[in-house]
Amino acid sequence: MKTMDQAKRIKTIASNTAWFFTSRMVEVLNSLLLIALVARYLGVKEFGVYSFLMAASWTVLPLFLVLQRILVRDIAVDKGRAGQLVGTGLTLIALLAPPILILSVLILLVFKVDSMYFSALAINVFAITFAALNSVCTSVFIAFEKVKFETLVSFIISSLSVVFMTVAVWFDMGFNAAFLAFMMSNLIGFGISVVLIVRLSVVPVIRLNVGRMVYFVKECGFLAVNQITLQIYAYLGVFFLKEFATDYDIGIFQAPARIINRLNVFPVSFSVALYPALAALTAVTYEKEKIDRMITTAVKLMLIATIPCSLAGFVLADDLVLLFFGTKFASSAPLLRLMIMGINFSFLVYIFEPLLLILHKQRSIFILNLILLTLTGVLYYPLTKLNGAYGASVAYLTSNVLYLGIYLCYISSIVYLTPLFRMVWLALAGGLCSFGIILFSLGRYSSFMVLPVALAIYVLFAMKAFTFDEIVFVKGLLKKKPTP
């Protein structure tokens, strides 16, 4: 019976991972199409302004971004209170929207942005507010393990964004239309989410429950401040370029950054599905051996699955920039090559962070990210001042290495890392060999010849990295019914 329950649990995790991955992949494809439309329509300079306005909005929306995690945790524990929890979450976000708009405007004033762009900023804040309201509803889907509903809503929102933006470009509706497309799609998605959670018998109780709001603020406190830190970290290059360079530099820097950000679909999907399993291991007692095994195996699987992304991105950088952004952004291709070499470092942090969150180490997460932000700022300052967008790209790569290094140093006190290093060395060796082949061959031979050879060599290393037990585990996921 225990074996059957465990097999069913594995099936659930695999199913949720598949749904999350499907949802995010559709979202990635649509968002890449959307950003290509925006960049081509606005041009390099105005795309730089667009990127700065996005940065100004996202850096002051911390509670919006972390509330879902707390809601998923609390709803999963007591599904009977889901309506009250969702209602309080919706009310809290609605109350926070006006002060967040004011803070965003202040950022624009500090950087002396032309007042003609203030209306676009306001539209973007409302767009993100609707996205946050939607995330409150989708927390019900995740907690109830109805991830297919989250996939459906995500597909609708991302598809509508592309449709609305295409209409805006076709009728030449101007700069603000890029943000209006985002706002309208999130508004419709929020409405659909409300309908779906009511079908799950979760009716939001909209009430000014001060006590529960204070509870959410306390629970989200360190996570919210931490999210501010991460958002500043994510857009640090944009802010330094705004100060020391030009909107053109921001444009060519943000074009490859947008491509790379979409690749986060891989670690995000995996970490969200891993979250409930980690929670189960810590709900009653701290089962260190099982957690060690889960984390180390997850890291290896993540590395093996995502290294090919960075190899392919490095080889096809010119083609990707031309495909998505056009010839005006040709200067972004070298920046993409620099930046994409660092993605695997940041991907692994997505596995470590849920463990710290489950163990209620929000303060530790904040301290680690504050250290990261400080060190990254020290990197960005001289590099952007001297070399503009190219310097920012070097700083981006270096900061990703720091990101993983800081987390590894701390996480070693919680998870025994010796098995981790023993398990991943083959994947790392394969990645290094393949990358060496790419550096030696790129420019001498066609990229469509170099990439298959590099990936084939990498696969040979990666196949040797799996143990027999892990192969049996993967085969078990493919069976239609769990074996008792």
NUSE-450700 format. One record per residue (C-alpha): z, y, x; residue in one letter. Coordinates in steps of 0.02 Angstrom, whole numbers, padded with zeros to 5 digits, always signed. Example, Ala and Ser with C-alpha at 12.3 -4.5 7.8 and 13.67 -1.06 7.14 Angstrom:
// residues 2
+00390-00225+00615A;+00357-00053+00684S;
// end
This chain:
// residues 484
+00000+00000+00000M;+00045+00118+00140K;-00122+00082+00226T;-00214+00117+00064M;-00122+00281+00038D;-00161+00333+00216Q;-00344+00288+00193A;-00352+00389+00033K;-00272+00535+00123R;-00402+00524+00260I;-00538+00519+00129K;-00467+00675+00047T;-00462+00769+00211I;-00640+00714+00251A;-00701+00764+00078S;-00617+00935+00088N;-00687+00961+00262T;-00861+00920+00198A;-00844+01040+00050W;-00776+01180+00160F;-00911+01151+00287F;-01046+01152+00153T;-00974+01310+00079S;-00966+01399+00245R;-01137+01340+00302M;-01217+01410+00144V;-01116+01569+00171E;-01171+01578+00353V;-01355+01557+00311L;-01348+01687+00174N;-01246+01809+00279S;-01368+01792+00425L;-01510+01831+00306L;-01409+01976+00236L;-01368+02051+00406I;-01550+02031+00458A;-01602+02130+00304L;-01472+02264+00339V;-01514+02280+00525A;-01702+02287+00499R;-01683+02411+00356Y;-01563+02529+00443L;-01625+02520+00623G;-01519+02509+00781V;-01427+02676+00769K;-01382+02669+00584E;-01336+02486+00603F;-01212+02546+00733G;-01139+02667+00604V;-01136+02526+00475Y;-01041+02415+00598S;-00914+02551+00636F;-00880+02578+00450L;-00853+02392+00430M;-00732+02395+00576A;-00636+02543+00504A;-00614+02449+00339S;-00569+02276+00403W;-00438+02333+00528T;-00326+02402+00389V;-00334+02255+00270L;-00203+02137+00343P;-00109+02082+00187L;-00274+02051+00098F;-00322+01926+00231L;-00161+01826+00248V;-00096+01818+00070L;-00205+01668+00031Q;-00115+01562+00162R;+00055+01594+00083I;-00013+01566-00092L;-00092+01399-00044V;+00072+01342+00031R;+00180+01395-00118D;+00061+01336-00254I;+00042+01165-00169A;+00231+01146-00171V;+00252+01198-00354D;+00091+01195-00455K;+00185+01238-00614G;+00214+01415-00549R;+00032+01442-00500A;-00002+01567-00640G;+00146+01676-00592Q;+00105+01670-00407L;-00078+01711-00434V;-00034+01854-00552G;+00084+01930-00426T;-00046+01913-00289G;-00179+02001-00392L;-00059+02141-00438T;-00004+02166-00258L;-00183+02181-00195I;-00228+02305-00332A;-00079+02414-00284L;-00122+02409-00099L;-00306+02459-00118A;-00279+02650-00132P;-00168+02670+00023P;-00288+02559+00121I;-00432+02673+00073L;-00332+02822+00137I;-00297+02735+00303L;-00482+02693+00322S;-00529+02875+00295V;-00402+02927+00427L;-00487+02813+00554I;-00652+02900+00520L;-00569+03070+00542L;-00492+03017+00708V;-00663+02965+00775F;-00746+03120+00699K;-00871+03022+00593V;-00987+03128+00485D;-00916+03154+00309S;-01081+03095+00233M;-01026+02917+00271Y;-00859+02928+00178F;-00936+02868+00013S;-01004+02713+00100A;-00830+02679+00170L;-00752+02692-00005A;-00880+02570-00076I;-00842+02448+00066N;-00654+02457+00035V;-00683+02416-00149F;-00799+02274-00098A;-00667+02198+00015I;-00535+02224-00121T;-00637+02116-00241F;-00659+01988-00102A;-00470+01985-00080A;-00440+01966-00267L;-00561+01821-00264N;-00467+01741-00118S;-00309+01742-00224V;-00400+01640-00355C;-00479+01521-00230T;-00305+01484-00161S;-00282+01385-00322V;-00436+01280-00284F;-00373+01241-00109I;-00194+01202-00165A;-00258+01091-00307F;-00382+01011-00184E;-00529+01064-00294K;-00626+01131-00147V;-00793+01105-00235K;-00750+01255-00345F;-00723+01362-00191E;-00892+01302-00127T;-00975+01351-00290L;-00900+01527-00292V;-00940+01555-00108S;-01121+01503-00138F;-01138+01622-00285I;-01063+01770-00192I;-01164+01749-00034S;-01326+01717-00129S;-01302+01869-00242L;-01269+01977-00089S;-01440+01930-00021V;-01523+01959-00189V;-01443+02131-00214F;-01482+02183-00035M;-01663+02128-00053T;-01678+02236-00209V;-01599+02383-00116A;-01723+02365+00028V;-01872+02342-00089W;-01831+02502-00184F;-01771+02594-00028D;-01602+02637-00106M;-01525+02709+00053G;-01378+02680+00169F;-01245+02653+00034N;-01344+02511-00043A;-01293+02396+00101A;-01113+02410+00042F;-01153+02411-00145L;-01237+02240-00128A;-01078+02170-00052F;-00967+02251-00185M;-01067+02190-00336M;-01077+02011-00274S;-00890+02002-00242N;-00852+02078-00412L;-00956+01944-00499I;-00880+01807-00390G;-00705+01863-00435F;-00747+01852-00620G;-00813+01675-00600I;-00657+01623-00502S;-00545+01686-00642V;-00642+01581-00768V;-00628+01426-00657L;-00440+01438-00626I;-00411+01458-00813V;-00507+01295-00835R;-00378+01218-00717L;-00243+01280-00838S;-00189+01418-00718V;-00177+01580-00816V;-00130+01729-00704P;+00029+01815-00764V;-00004+01999-00724I;+00168+02074-00712R;+00253+02197-00596L;+00374+02071-00521N;+00451+02174-00381V;+00558+02031-00317G;+00411+01914-00294R;+00307+02052-00215M;+00445+02085-00090V;+00449+01898-00054Y;+00261+01897-00020F;+00274+02050+00091V;+00416+01970+00190K;+00324+01804+00206E;+00163+01893+00256C;+00251+02020+00367G;+00220+01949+00538F;+00056+01871+00482L;-00003+02039+00415A;+00042+02133+00573V;-00034+01991+00671N;-00193+02006+00569Q;-00202+02191+00609I;-00190+02142+00792T;-00329+02015+00772L;-00441+02134+00677Q;-00418+02269+00809I;-00453+02135+00940Y;-00612+02082+00849A;-00677+02260+00838Y;-00606+02327+01000L;-00779+02336+01078G;-00842+02439+00930V;-00699+02565+00945F;-00718+02584+01133F;-00907+02602+01117L;-00883+02734+00982K;-00773+02831+01103E;-00869+02808+01266F;-01048+02765+01216A;-01165+02791+01068T;-01204+02719+00896D;-01355+02636+00979Y;-01238+02541+01097D;-01134+02486+00948I;-01291+02425+00862G;-01356+02315+01004I;-01178+02251+01037F;-01141+02207+00856Q;-01306+02117+00824A;-01262+01965+00932P;-01078+01980+00881A;-01131+01955+00700R;-01224+01795+00745I;-01075+01728+00843I;-00951+01772+00706N;-01051+01664+00585R;-01025+01514+00700L;-00840+01520+00659N;-00887+01414+00509V;-00856+01260+00617F;-00676+01290+00670P;-00627+01375+00506V;-00686+01229+00399S;-00597+01103+00510F;-00434+01201+00524S;-00422+01231+00335V;-00440+01045+00303A;-00316+01006+00443L;-00185+01124+00369Y;-00124+01009+00227P;-00114+00859+00343A;-00007+00956+00468L;+00101+01019+00325A;+00130+00841+00267A;+00190+00789+00440L;+00318+00930+00445T;+00372+00930+00262A;+00515+00806+00284V;+00539+00789+00470T;+00451+00842+00628Y;+00348+00690+00680E;+00304+00746+00855K;+00202+00594+00909E;+00090+00602+00756K;+00067+00790+00775I;+00025+00770+00960D;-00106+00640+00918R;-00181+00741+00775M;-00194+00901+00878I;-00266+00820+01033T;-00394+00720+00934T;-00441+00875+00834A;-00468+00975+00994V;-00580+00842+01067K;-00684+00824+00909L;-00699+01013+00894M;-00757+01030+01074L;-00882+00888+01063I;-00955+00957+00901A;-00968+01141+00952T;-01022+01142+01135I;-01203+01107+01081P;-01196+01269+00979C;-01161+01373+01134S;-01293+01280+01236L;-01425+01306+01101A;-01377+01488+01077G;-01392+01523+01263F;-01565+01446+01274V;-01633+01521+01113L;-01554+01694+01128A;-01720+01788+01134D;-01790+01691+00988D;-01633+01714+00882L;-01627+01902+00909V;-01812+01919+00870L;-01796+01809+00716L;-01647+01897+00639F;-01659+02076+00700F;-01836+02109+00759G;-01907+02188+00916T;-01800+02346+00901K;-01648+02240+00949F;-01729+02154+01100A;-01593+02226+01214S;-01466+02119+01120S;-01530+01952+01189A;-01442+01964+01361P;-01284+02016+01270L;-01296+01863+01157L;-01308+01751+01310R;-01151+01827+01384L;-01051+01822+01224M;-01098+01648+01165I;-01028+01568+01323M;-00853+01612+01261G;-00857+01542+01085I;-00788+01370+01125N;-00630+01448+01196F;-00594+01544+01037S;-00642+01395+00927F;-00498+01292+00994L;-00371+01424+00945V;-00415+01389+00763Y;-00333+01219+00785I;-00175+01282+00870F;-00138+01425+00751E;-00114+01318+00592P;+00016+01214+00686L;+00117+01370+00729L;+00102+01431+00550L;+00161+01265+00476I;+00312+01271+00594L;+00352+01449+00531H;+00318+01525+00702K;+00232+01681+00632Q;+00327+01789+00756R;+00261+01687+00902S;+00083+01705+00838I;+00106+01893+00829F;+00177+01905+01006I;+00038+01797+01078L;-00096+01902+00995N;-00012+02064+01045L;-00019+02007+01227I;-00202+01962+01200L;-00242+02132+01125L;-00158+02223+01269T;-00249+02125+01404L;-00414+02141+01311T;-00393+02328+01296G;-00368+02337+01485V;-00535+02244+01503L;-00635+02346+01377Y;-00582+02518+01437Y;-00667+02521+01609P;-00810+02405+01564L;-00870+02500+01410T;-00845+02667+01497K;-00954+02614+01644L;-01082+02497+01566N;-01081+02527+01378G;-01136+02378+01274A;-01162+02266+01426Y;-00986+02299+01487G;-00918+02264+01313A;-01006+02095+01313S;-00928+02046+01480V;-00758+02098+01411A;-00790+01994+01254Y;-00825+01837+01357L;-00673+01862+01468T;-00559+01897+01320S;-00605+01730+01240N;-00551+01640+01398V;-00387+01737+01392L;-00368+01695+01207Y;-00366+01508+01238L;-00264+01522+01398G;-00124+01619+01313I;-00113+01493+01170Y;-00118+01343+01286L;+00026+01411+01389C;+00135+01429+01235Y;+00078+01276+01138I;+00121+01164+01286S;+00305+01183+01237S;+00265+01107+01066I;+00124+00984+01096V;+00113+00868+01246Y;-00050+00927+01325L;-00077+00793+01457T;-00167+00678+01333P;-00270+00828+01280L;-00337+00861+01454F;-00366+00676+01481R;-00465+00664+01320M;-00578+00815+01338V;-00631+00810+01520W;-00789+00709+01483L;-00845+00834+01351A;-00812+00978+01471L;-00904+00890+01612A;-01053+00858+01498G;-01055+01040+01445G;-01051+01101+01625L;-01191+00984+01679C;-01300+01035+01532S;-01267+01218+01564F;-01314+01196+01747G;-01480+01118+01696I;-01512+01265+01579I;-01477+01395+01713L;-01590+01304+01837F;-01733+01273+01715S;-01734+01423+01599L;-01878+01539+01644G;-01971+01400+01735R;-02002+01292+01583Y;-02014+01320+01396S;-01847+01338+01308S;-01903+01204+01184F;-01918+01083+01330M;-01757+01134+01418V;-01642+01125+01266L;-01677+00942+01214P;-01651+00883+01394V;-01486+00978+01409A;-01424+00914+01241L;-01474+00734+01282A;-01372+00739+01442I;-01226+00815+01348Y;-01233+00677+01215V;-01221+00543+01351L;-01057+00619+01411F;-00992+00650+01234A;-01022+00469+01179M;-00911+00408+01320K;-00773+00527+01266A;-00734+00431+01104F;-00609+00289+01108T;-00632+00129+01008F;-00497+00181+00883D;-00585+00346+00851E;-00751+00258+00822I;-00666+00145+00694V;-00587+00300+00615F;-00755+00387+00596V;-00834+00229+00525K;-00692+00219+00400G;-00734+00393+00336L;-00910+00333+00296L;-00853+00189+00185K;-00864+00216-00002K;-00693+00141-00037K;-00537+00135+00073P;-00491-00035+00138T;-00318-00091+00078P;
// end
